[in-house]
Amino acid sequence: MNCRVNQNADFIDQFYQLKKVSEQRNQILGMAAHDMRGPLGVVQGLANLLLKKERPPEKQKKYFEMILSTSSQMLNLLNDLLDMST
């Protein structure tokens, strides 16, 4: 009987540990999603500017460089997130 009580107590402890880890994971994913929203908005905004009307070549180059830089930041963030999940 005592063994069964100890097993149940261990099971309850493990359940709460898993619940805590799950909550932490959800919090990290929420922060990552929030951190990606800004750069994604920049990429989308610059792409819209390029589509709406003709820009001088130097402005176009600057916009494309900003898109490349920002998308690289997003990729790095995603890679870091994936590294944490393994």
Solvent accessible surface area in square Angstrom, and as a share of the most:
residue,aa,sasa,rsa
1,M,193,0.86
2,N,111,0.57
3,C,86,0.52
4,R,170,0.62
5,V,83,0.48
6,N,81,0.41
7,Q,115,0.51
8,N,81,0.42
9,A,48,0.37
10,D,81,0.42
11,F,134,0.56
12,I,92,0.46
13,D,83,0.43
14,Q,106,0.47
15,F,108,0.45
16,Y,128,0.49
17,Q,117,0.52
18,L,126,0.63
19,K,100,0.42
20,K,124,0.52
21,V,90,0.51
22,S,44,0.29
23,E,97,0.44
24,Q,87,0.39
25,R,135,0.49
26,N,79,0.40
27,Q,119,0.53
28,I,62,0.31
29,L,80,0.40
30,G,41,0.39
31,M,104,0.47
32,A,8,0.06
33,A,60,0.47
34,H,122,0.55
35,D,79,0.41
36,M,38,0.17
37,R,164,0.60
38,G,45,0.43
39,P,29,0.18
40,L,95,0.47
41,G,41,0.39
42,V,65,0.37
43,V,28,0.16
44,Q,119,0.53
45,G,34,0.32
46,L,13,0.07
47,A,39,0.30
48,N,67,0.34
49,L,66,0.33
50,L,34,0.17
51,L,151,0.75
52,K,159,0.68
53,K,126,0.54
54,E,145,0.65
55,R,42,0.15
56,P,63,0.40
57,P,106,0.67
58,E,120,0.54
59,K,95,0.40
60,Q,50,0.22
61,K,129,0.55
62,K,117,0.50
63,Y,27,0.10
64,F,114,0.47
65,E,90,0.40
66,M,77,0.34
67,I,34,0.17
68,L,125,0.62
69,S,57,0.37
70,T,16,0.09
71,S,39,0.25
72,S,50,0.33
73,Q,107,0.47
74,M,24,0.10
75,L,106,0.53
76,N,90,0.46
77,L,51,0.25
78,L,70,0.35
79,N,66,0.34
80,D,82,0.43
81,L,33,0.16
82,L,111,0.55
83,D,103,0.53
84,M,118,0.53
85,S,86,0.55
86,T,150,0.87
